[in-house]
């Protein structure tokens, strides 16, 4: 399952394939572009390129035959294989490119050259790629392909083997097949030319006066023949080739069609000397069966040609998962059998012929009994079981919010209504479905697929959806912008109900008339929705259908926005107006922002006094126009923009919409977080004493959180886990862990103090993502789509799934059982394992199994006996496994003691080891657990956490376990905070809790002083946070173990690269990251933030791909990534293990989608589990411009 962020398509590009026409050397094809809501893209520019290449010819039913240019480019010279360069004539050719403007109806006629001299005889493939950037600044690409046949028919050659010995007779079969795939109807004279490919050594003089040897390839004639290919089925022309010399031979078969055009097929056969062993298939008793049709209907008579070398009695059977029919028939040599096709044969059966000839009928010198056997498949279409669905909306176009009425009528093959048929029916935004090829699911194809000759058993109970609707989870993915409000003075409601899925029902049932009727309100998306229905009746009757309806209105306002923005960016937002009527008028457009933006004066670029601006434009009939608003994003957080358009003289020309998206942090935030244990401080302690003066100078504020539990000291770890941007198996589980382990202690940690249902949803999503990484073997892959499991990540994930299951999350028991079985199986070779890391993984598996209630004490003993080879982490995990399963306490304590005596040497460092040891001691109720927890607190990084996700997760496990074992707290503990003499009392209850206050100060001659006073005998914990923005402007590069730089280059339609210069909306850009890797390592991430005016081109979405691929700099090798993510605001690359060192490059494509000046944060490379080793590129300022100046109003 691949989950990707997306932006729905707003329009589509359509090529009129039926109207495509080749006239001479010019191919013309009509093209139209229209918004999904129905309006044409009038006046938009379309960029296009046309490429010409040789096309293959592979007709159905002739899979064993080679057509056209099928020769080998690896040539046997008698002693070894040599690589032969492909003919220059076969290289793809770009035949045209350009930019055309669409007519007011959104149409144009593309003309591409198709040179008659290109390539060799055979079909030609013309591929046209077109892309359009509309007023919304969205670029959509569409490809079109057309195969042009250069003759009426093609010659097919079937060879029994690719390689033979000298002197061997090689029987070949020839057929003539029409361009449409049918057998050619007339006899065809064919000429055969045989050539042997030979390498000749030629001595040549070099530039320095010496000599060298060059091998030249020559074609040595080896014979010519003529033959005639007959049209009858089963009467392929047989021709025998008998090579006389070793080497690769090309066999060229040529003919001419009715217009005199050349038809040519070339095949290669490698010929070896008699002394060399050549593998070949021994047909033995195999006989070929050939059916006369590709597909049959019940009641048809199938004619099967039996290409047997003799006549005799045959046992003819029809088989699939069993024998369906059997009979004895007399079959002549090369004769045929006839079979009446039955309904039950759908979708396919196998015909078997076992032919026997007695010794008395054998004409050979030494008579003996003989037999032949053969199989062929008959494909049967069972229209009897096909349900036909008429899926019709009452109206093809509706207004936002109007009711959509849909009727689905189910009929059988005879046209009769089908009562009590079950239907699933849904309506989805076509802008989403068009991102990737999508078709309505075909249940007939799912349940009635072609079957092999086999018997299989299975059970589908584990795939059933829960009957309890409360246990079903439906989520939207992607970005569909929306909001709320009223359009004052017009009686219209502001569009706010934006839904990717307008309707879904999984269990509808037809009435006696075979009809289902549904109604639902149309969402506010101005787009086309695709209706889809799947029907079933009984156990074998299925059907599918689709329909469409559009949501639009007389005037439509569509905000053209970037996918995100950062504080400090200046970007031109646009209101795109679409007038679908024949009326015209002056339209007023109003934009109202909130505190996150300033609207700029278009002339001075200075902020307006209010976050509101009004523009008036003239809008002609059927016209689209973009109205610009330059804004500056001033603060991070959720942004809401209200757009309104109205025409005083035409009340119908009105629309309003609210758009929302997040504004990110522009400049880096410099933070200082400190923790303190407050006890017996009646005179007060200065909590700001060790804070950097640069954070205290000038006006400022400090946030203090007080808690009565040491759990507060895990607050930064919680923040890091909740906001960590990556999502491998370990990070998914670790990010889920705070919600799992601290759910009942959320009052202590403000970040976790969320409603119970929200917490449950977050946990369930984490479980679902973890289970999406489960491989066929049962273990978890490290990244989504990994085919092989990773043992340590599987153990870590098993911990999370076990805890989640106990908390009430839906973790299918069979999936968890399969995971624990795989972990158990991984322990089987533990006694023979010597590698320290592999033993650590197995110790982790042992602990995961113990936590899941499936402890394996025998392997605890095996690991304990190998403790001299165990790492400190493995010993600590072993102690946990023993303690969790209530095994021998002395064994666990010995493992802990020996763990402390060893130096940590694993890539995840020593912090997680401290947490593991502390957890084991807490589990054993050992008095030294408090001392171990103190060491864990002292192991924090300067920023207040334990450096990375894995260590943070283990620290939180230890803290949560300690918190649950802490004695009852004192009631009413009070702390007095004083900032520069101004005091505030904070009192906490006798249950785990926390309180947060923010205190401010004004700039002064002295730095602020913040004291905390606690009465004797009381103890609280404090978190003190101060922060300020880094200075504005570009930041320099930093290197701490790695180096990274970033550059952009513009990509032309033909794929050539150039310096970016003035980038404009719609431009395609190649992003290149150059990496300095000093040494090998583990778990490397590359994080490249996008400019807010860019969008990454996701190759998984066909509508974003224009046929161009990212190119590599030949001077640098390309860096391989195990996993890549393309998000709306960044592109991420991950590598699990690497031994390479040196300079490398990473390339990807992006598109300019907005105009403005933005700051691009630094690209970052780091080791995920050793973040002190990292590299930052310089941050950069980037300016992009509008694509044209004629399409935007109000300049």
JOFEN-V402312 format. One record per helix or strand. SS is the DSSP state (alpha for helix, beta for strand). FROM is the first residue (numbers start at 1). LEN is the number of residues. If there is no record, write none. Layout:
BEGIN
ss=SS from=FROM len=LEN
ss=SS from=FROM len=LEN
END
This chain:
BEGIN
ss=beta from=7 len=1
ss=beta from=11 len=5
ss=alpha from=17 len=3
ss=beta from=21 len=3
ss=beta from=26 len=10
ss=beta from=40 len=1
ss=beta from=45 len=10
ss=beta from=66 len=2
ss=beta from=69 len=2
ss=beta from=74 len=3
ss=beta from=81 len=3
ss=alpha from=88 len=3
ss=beta from=93 len=9
ss=beta from=107 len=7
ss=beta from=124 len=10
ss=beta from=139 len=10
ss=beta from=153 len=7
ss=beta from=163 len=3
ss=beta from=169 len=10
ss=beta from=183 len=1
ss=beta from=188 len=18
ss=beta from=211 len=19
ss=beta from=237 len=6
ss=beta from=247 len=10
ss=beta from=262 len=11
ss=beta from=286 len=1
ss=beta from=289 len=3
ss=beta from=295 len=3
ss=beta from=301 len=6
ss=beta from=312 len=8
ss=beta from=323 len=9
ss=beta from=336 len=5
ss=alpha from=343 len=3
ss=beta from=347 len=11
ss=alpha from=359 len=3
ss=beta from=370 len=12
ss=alpha from=383 len=3
ss=beta from=386 len=1
ss=beta from=388 len=6
ss=beta from=397 len=2
ss=beta from=403 len=9
ss=beta from=417 len=1
ss=beta from=422 len=8
ss=alpha from=430 len=4
ss=alpha from=443 len=5
ss=alpha from=461 len=3
ss=alpha from=469 len=3
ss=beta from=479 len=1
ss=beta from=486 len=2
ss=beta from=492 len=2
ss=beta from=495 len=1
ss=beta from=501 len=9
ss=beta from=515 len=7
ss=beta from=528 len=10
ss=beta from=541 len=11
ss=beta from=555 len=6
ss=beta from=565 len=2
ss=beta from=570 len=10
ss=beta from=585 len=8
ss=beta from=597 len=4
ss=beta from=607 len=1
ss=beta from=612 len=8
ss=beta from=624 len=10
ss=beta from=637 len=10
ss=beta from=654 len=11
ss=beta from=669 len=18
ss=alpha from=693 len=3
ss=beta from=700 len=8
ss=alpha from=710 len=14
ss=alpha from=729 len=13
ss=alpha from=743 len=3
ss=alpha from=750 len=3
ss=alpha from=756 len=17
ss=beta from=774 len=1
ss=beta from=780 len=1
ss=alpha from=791 len=16
ss=alpha from=813 len=14
ss=alpha from=830 len=3
ss=alpha from=836 len=16
ss=alpha from=857 len=9
ss=alpha from=867 len=3
ss=alpha from=872 len=13
ss=alpha from=889 len=13
ss=alpha from=911 len=13
ss=alpha from=929 len=10
ss=alpha from=949 len=17
ss=beta from=973 len=7
ss=beta from=982 len=7
ss=beta from=994 len=8
ss=beta from=1010 len=20
ss=beta from=1038 len=14
ss=beta from=1057 len=3
ss=beta from=1063 len=2
ss=beta from=1068 len=10
ss=beta from=1081 len=9
ss=beta from=1094 len=3
ss=alpha from=1102 len=3
ss=beta from=1117 len=2
ss=beta from=1123 len=4
ss=beta from=1130 len=9
ss=beta from=1142 len=11
ss=beta from=1156 len=5
ss=beta from=1164 len=4
ss=beta from=1170 len=7
ss=beta from=1180 len=6
ss=beta from=1192 len=2
END
